[in-house]
Protein backbone atom coordinates (compact mmCIF):
# COMPACT_ATOMS: atom_id res chain seq x y z
CA UNK A 1 0.00 0.00 0.00
CA UNK A 2 1.39 3.38 -1.03
CA UNK A 3 -0.03 6.70 0.05
CA UNK A 4 0.39 9.67 -2.20
CA UNK A 5 2.24 12.64 -0.78
CA UNK A 6 -0.22 14.22 1.66
CA UNK A 7 -1.32 17.78 0.98
CA UNK A 8 -1.25 18.72 4.66
CA UNK A 9 -1.92 22.29 5.72
CA UNK A 10 0.33 24.15 8.17
CA UNK A 11 -2.73 25.09 10.21
CA UNK A 12 -5.50 22.46 10.01
CA UNK A 13 -8.84 23.88 8.95
CA UNK A 14 -11.97 22.26 10.33
CA UNK A 15 -14.98 22.41 8.01
CA UNK A 16 -18.54 21.21 8.71
CA UNK A 17 -19.24 17.94 6.91
CA UNK A 18 -22.62 19.26 5.73
CA UNK A 19 -20.90 22.14 3.92
CA UNK A 20 -18.47 19.76 2.22
CA UNK A 21 -21.22 17.39 1.11
CA UNK A 22 -23.42 20.17 -0.24
CA UNK A 23 -20.47 21.46 -2.24
CA UNK A 24 -19.63 18.02 -3.65
CA UNK A 25 -23.23 17.15 -4.48
CA UNK A 26 -23.70 20.44 -6.30
CA UNK A 27 -20.34 20.41 -8.09
CA UNK A 28 -20.91 16.86 -9.38
CA UNK A 29 -24.61 17.44 -10.14
CA UNK A 30 -25.57 14.17 -8.47
CA UNK A 31 -29.29 14.88 -8.83
CA UNK A 32 -29.00 14.54 -12.61
CA UNK A 33 -27.81 10.92 -12.49
CA UNK A 34 -29.50 7.58 -12.12
CA UNK A 35 -26.83 5.25 -10.74
CA UNK A 36 -26.15 1.72 -9.50
CA UNK A 37 -25.94 2.88 -5.90
CA UNK A 38 -26.29 6.01 -3.75
CA UNK A 39 -24.07 9.01 -4.42
CA UNK A 40 -23.01 11.27 -1.58
CA UNK A 41 -22.89 10.42 2.11
CA UNK A 42 -23.17 6.67 2.77
CA UNK A 43 -21.98 6.46 6.38
CA UNK A 44 -22.20 9.47 8.73
CA UNK A 45 -19.43 10.33 11.16
CA UNK A 46 -17.77 13.39 12.66
CA UNK A 47 -19.54 16.72 12.23
CA UNK A 48 -16.32 18.54 11.26
CA UNK A 49 -13.57 17.48 8.87
CA UNK A 50 -9.90 18.38 9.00
CA UNK A 51 -8.44 15.55 6.91
CA UNK A 52 -9.92 13.68 3.93
CA UNK A 53 -8.63 10.37 2.60
CA UNK A 54 -9.45 9.51 -1.01
CA UNK A 55 -9.28 6.11 -2.72
CA UNK A 56 -10.91 4.18 -5.54
CA UNK A 57 -12.83 1.45 -3.71
CA UNK A 58 -14.31 0.89 -0.27
CA UNK A 59 -12.59 -1.85 1.72
CA UNK A 60 -11.58 -2.54 5.30
CA UNK A 61 -7.85 -1.90 4.83
CA UNK A 62 -8.68 1.55 3.44
CA UNK A 63 -10.82 2.41 6.44
CA UNK A 64 -8.13 1.16 8.82
CA UNK A 65 -5.57 3.36 7.05
CA UNK A 66 -7.94 6.34 7.31
CA UNK A 67 -8.24 5.72 11.04
CA UNK A 68 -4.44 5.64 11.37
CA UNK A 69 -4.30 8.98 9.55
CA UNK A 70 -7.01 10.37 11.86
CA UNK A 71 -9.18 11.31 8.89
CA UNK A 72 -12.76 12.36 9.44
CA UNK A 73 -13.86 11.75 5.83
CA UNK A 74 -13.17 8.96 3.33
CA UNK A 75 -14.10 9.85 -0.24
CA UNK A 76 -14.30 7.01 -2.78
CA UNK A 77 -15.46 6.24 -6.30
CA UNK A 78 -16.89 2.82 -5.39
CA UNK A 79 -18.97 2.95 -2.24
CA UNK A 80 -20.24 0.25 0.11
CA UNK A 81 -23.82 -0.04 -1.09
CA UNK A 82 -25.09 -1.13 -4.51
CA UNK A 83 -28.53 -1.79 -5.93
CA UNK A 84 -29.47 -5.45 -5.91
CA UNK A 85 -27.47 -6.37 -2.82
CA UNK A 86 -29.20 -8.75 -0.41
CA UNK A 87 -30.86 -6.91 2.48
CA UNK A 88 -29.03 -6.82 5.79
CA UNK A 89 -25.36 -7.01 6.68
CA UNK A 90 -23.06 -9.87 5.88
CA UNK A 91 -19.88 -10.33 7.97
CA UNK A 92 -17.61 -8.53 5.47
CA UNK A 93 -19.80 -5.44 5.24
CA UNK A 94 -20.31 -5.42 9.01
CA UNK A 95 -16.53 -5.41 9.61
CA UNK A 96 -16.06 -2.54 7.16
CA UNK A 97 -18.78 -0.52 8.85
CA UNK A 98 -17.41 -1.32 12.30
CA UNK A 99 -14.11 0.45 11.49
CA UNK A 100 -15.89 3.57 10.22
CA UNK A 101 -18.30 3.74 13.15
CA UNK A 102 -15.65 3.03 15.79
CA UNK A 103 -13.52 5.93 14.54
CA UNK A 104 -16.39 8.31 13.68
CA UNK A 105 -15.36 8.51 10.00
CA UNK A 106 -17.73 9.76 7.30
CA UNK A 107 -17.87 7.79 4.05
CA UNK A 108 -18.97 9.51 0.84
CA UNK A 109 -19.01 7.95 -2.64
CA UNK A 110 -19.45 9.39 -6.12
CA UNK A 111 -19.74 6.94 -8.99
CA UNK A 112 -21.19 7.90 -12.40
CA UNK A 113 -21.15 11.65 -11.61
CA UNK A 114 -17.39 11.40 -11.08
CA UNK A 115 -16.86 9.41 -14.28
CA UNK A 116 -18.80 12.01 -16.25
CA UNK A 117 -17.56 15.32 -14.86
CA UNK A 118 -15.88 17.47 -17.54
CA UNK A 119 -13.33 18.92 -15.11
CA UNK A 120 -12.42 16.27 -12.51
CA UNK A 121 -13.99 13.20 -14.12
CA UNK A 122 -11.95 10.06 -14.72
CA UNK A 123 -12.50 10.20 -18.46
CA UNK A 124 -11.86 13.92 -18.96
CA UNK A 125 -8.62 13.63 -16.98
CA UNK A 126 -7.57 10.59 -19.02
CA UNK A 127 -8.17 12.54 -22.23
CA UNK A 128 -5.93 15.34 -20.98
CA UNK A 129 -3.24 12.95 -19.74
CA UNK A 130 -3.11 11.29 -23.16
CA UNK A 131 -2.73 14.59 -24.99
CA UNK A 132 -6.08 14.81 -26.74
CA UNK A 133 -6.47 18.12 -28.54
CA UNK A 134 -10.14 18.25 -27.57
CA UNK A 135 -12.88 16.02 -26.23
CA UNK A 136 -16.64 15.83 -25.92
CA UNK A 137 -19.20 13.71 -24.02
CA UNK A 138 -19.55 10.08 -25.08
CA UNK A 139 -20.74 6.73 -23.76
CA UNK A 140 -24.33 6.66 -22.54
CA UNK A 141 -24.97 4.82 -19.27
CA UNK A 142 -28.43 5.05 -17.71
CA UNK A 143 -29.31 7.92 -20.01
CA UNK A 144 -26.21 10.07 -19.39
CA UNK A 145 -22.90 10.29 -21.24
CA UNK A 146 -20.18 9.36 -18.75
CA UNK A 147 -17.19 9.01 -21.10
CA UNK A 148 -15.32 11.31 -23.46
CA UNK A 149 -14.61 11.22 -27.19
CA UNK A 150 -11.13 12.64 -27.63
CA UNK A 151 -9.37 13.75 -30.79
CA UNK A 152 -5.68 13.86 -31.60
CA UNK A 153 -4.29 16.61 -33.79
CA UNK A 154 -3.09 16.06 -37.36
CA UNK A 155 -2.88 12.47 -38.53
CA UNK A 156 -3.35 11.12 -35.02
CA UNK A 157 -1.16 8.51 -33.32
CA UNK A 158 0.22 5.13 -34.20
CA UNK A 159 -1.31 2.49 -31.94
CA UNK A 160 2.06 1.85 -30.29
CA UNK A 161 2.45 5.52 -29.34
CA UNK A 162 -1.04 5.61 -27.83
CA UNK A 163 -0.33 2.45 -25.82
CA UNK A 164 2.89 4.01 -24.51
CA UNK A 165 0.95 7.10 -23.39
CA UNK A 166 -1.68 4.94 -21.69
CA UNK A 167 1.06 3.00 -19.90
CA UNK A 168 2.61 6.21 -18.56
CA UNK A 169 -0.73 7.70 -17.51
CA UNK A 170 -2.13 4.59 -15.83
CA UNK A 171 1.10 3.18 -14.45
CA UNK A 172 0.66 -0.21 -16.08
CA UNK A 173 0.85 -1.80 -19.51
CA UNK A 174 -2.63 -2.31 -20.93
CA UNK A 175 -4.14 -5.27 -22.71
CA UNK A 176 -4.46 -4.36 -26.38
CA UNK A 177 -6.90 -6.01 -28.78
CA UNK A 178 -5.95 -4.59 -32.15
CA UNK A 179 -8.65 -3.71 -34.61
CA UNK A 180 -6.25 -3.49 -37.55
CA UNK A 181 -3.62 -1.10 -38.84
CA UNK A 182 -5.54 2.16 -38.54
CA UNK A 183 -4.01 5.17 -36.80
CA UNK A 184 -5.88 6.65 -33.87
CA UNK A 185 -7.34 10.04 -34.61
CA UNK A 186 -10.47 9.64 -32.49
CA UNK A 187 -10.34 7.89 -29.12
CA UNK A 188 -13.39 6.87 -27.10
CA UNK A 189 -12.71 6.76 -23.35
CA UNK A 190 -14.93 5.05 -20.78
CA UNK A 191 -13.06 4.12 -17.61
CA UNK A 192 -13.81 1.02 -15.56
CA UNK A 193 -16.21 -1.45 -17.17
CA UNK A 194 -16.79 0.38 -20.45
CA UNK A 195 -16.04 -2.41 -22.96
CA UNK A 196 -19.74 -2.68 -23.75
CA UNK A 197 -19.60 0.76 -25.41
CA UNK A 198 -17.49 -0.64 -28.27
CA UNK A 199 -20.42 -0.57 -30.77
CA UNK A 200 -21.19 3.03 -29.79
CA UNK A 201 -17.52 3.93 -30.22
CA UNK A 202 -17.48 2.44 -33.70
CA UNK A 203 -20.68 4.27 -34.64
CA UNK A 204 -19.15 7.55 -33.41
CA UNK A 205 -16.17 7.09 -35.73
CA UNK A 206 -13.66 6.20 -33.03
CA UNK A 207 -10.51 4.40 -34.06
CA UNK A 208 -9.95 3.03 -30.54
CA UNK A 209 -11.72 2.56 -27.23
CA UNK A 210 -9.85 2.95 -23.94
CA UNK A 211 -11.49 1.33 -20.94
CA UNK A 212 -10.61 -0.62 -17.81
CA UNK A 213 -11.83 -4.22 -18.13
CA UNK A 214 -12.25 -6.19 -21.35
CA UNK A 215 -15.07 -8.66 -21.94
CA UNK A 216 -14.78 -12.08 -23.56
CA UNK A 217 -16.62 -11.08 -26.79
CA UNK A 218 -14.54 -7.90 -27.12
CA UNK A 219 -11.66 -9.45 -29.07
CA UNK A 220 -13.82 -10.59 -31.96
CA UNK A 221 -15.92 -7.44 -31.89
CA UNK A 222 -12.87 -5.15 -31.94
CA UNK A 223 -11.41 -7.04 -34.86
CA UNK A 224 -14.67 -7.15 -36.83
CA UNK A 225 -15.50 -3.50 -36.22
CA UNK A 226 -11.94 -2.40 -36.94
CA UNK A 227 -11.63 -0.58 -33.60
CA UNK A 228 -8.66 -1.01 -31.27
CA UNK A 229 -9.66 -1.94 -27.72
CA UNK A 230 -7.23 -0.89 -24.97
CA UNK A 231 -7.98 -2.19 -21.47
CA UNK A 232 -5.74 -0.55 -18.87
CA UNK A 233 -7.40 -1.90 -15.72
CA UNK A 234 -10.61 -0.93 -13.93
CA UNK A 235 -8.68 0.36 -10.93
CA UNK A 236 -5.90 2.06 -12.90
CA UNK A 237 -8.31 4.04 -15.07
CA UNK A 238 -10.28 5.29 -12.07
CA UNK A 239 -7.65 6.76 -9.76
CA UNK A 240 -7.81 10.12 -11.52
CA UNK A 241 -11.17 11.56 -10.54
CA UNK A 242 -11.31 10.87 -6.82
CA UNK A 243 -7.75 12.12 -6.38
CA UNK A 244 -8.60 15.36 -8.20
CA UNK A 245 -11.72 15.72 -6.07
CA UNK A 246 -9.60 15.47 -2.92
CA UNK A 247 -7.22 18.14 -4.20
CA UNK A 248 -10.21 20.36 -4.93
CA UNK A 249 -11.30 20.03 -1.29
CA UNK A 250 -7.83 21.12 -0.22
CA UNK A 251 -8.00 24.19 -2.43
CA UNK A 252 -11.59 25.06 -1.56
CA UNK A 253 -11.70 24.35 2.19
CA UNK A 254 -8.07 24.02 3.26
CA UNK A 255 -8.45 20.35 4.22
CA UNK A 256 -5.53 17.97 4.52
CA UNK A 257 -5.73 15.35 1.78
CA UNK A 258 -4.14 11.90 1.40
CA UNK A 259 -4.74 9.63 -1.58
CA UNK A 260 -4.41 6.00 -0.48
CA UNK A 261 -3.25 3.80 -3.34
CA UNK A 262 -4.42 0.18 -3.03
CA UNK A 263 -3.46 -1.22 -6.46
CA UNK A 264 -5.68 -3.84 -8.04
CA UNK A 265 -4.55 -5.80 -11.13
CA UNK A 266 -8.14 -5.86 -12.43
LINZI-V302131 format. One record per backbone hydrogen bond with DSSP energy under -1.0 kcal/mol. NH is the residue of the N-H (numbers start at 1). CO is the residue of the C=O. If there is no record, write none. Layout:
BEGIN
NH:CO
NH:CO
END
This chain:
BEGIN
2:261
4:259
7:257
15:49
17:47
20:16
21:17
22:18
23:19
24:20
25:21
26:22
27:23
28:24
30:25
32:29
33:30
40:109
42:107
43:107
46:104
49:15
52:256
53:73
54:258
55:75
58:78
63:59
64:60
65:61
66:62
67:63
68:64
69:65
70:67
71:66
72:51
73:51
74:106
75:53
76:108
77:56
78:56
83:36
85:82
94:90
95:91
96:92
97:93
98:94
99:95
100:96
101:97
102:98
103:99
105:100
106:72
107:43
108:74
109:40
110:76
115:111
116:112
117:113
121:117
122:114
123:115
125:121
126:122
127:123
128:124
129:125
130:126
131:128
132:127
133:151
136:149
138:147
141:144
144:141
146:139
147:138
148:189
149:136
150:187
151:134
152:185
156:153
157:184
162:158
163:159
164:160
165:161
166:162
167:163
168:164
169:165
170:166
171:167
175:231
177:229
184:157
187:150
188:208
189:148
190:210
197:194
198:195
201:197
202:198
203:199
204:200
205:202
206:201
207:186
208:186
209:228
210:188
211:230
212:192
213:192
218:215
221:217
222:218
223:219
224:220
225:221
226:222
227:222
228:207
229:177
230:209
231:175
232:211
233:212
234:266
237:233
238:235
243:239
244:240
245:241
246:242
247:243
248:244
249:245
250:246
251:247
252:248
253:249
254:250
255:249
256:50
258:52
260:54
261:2
END
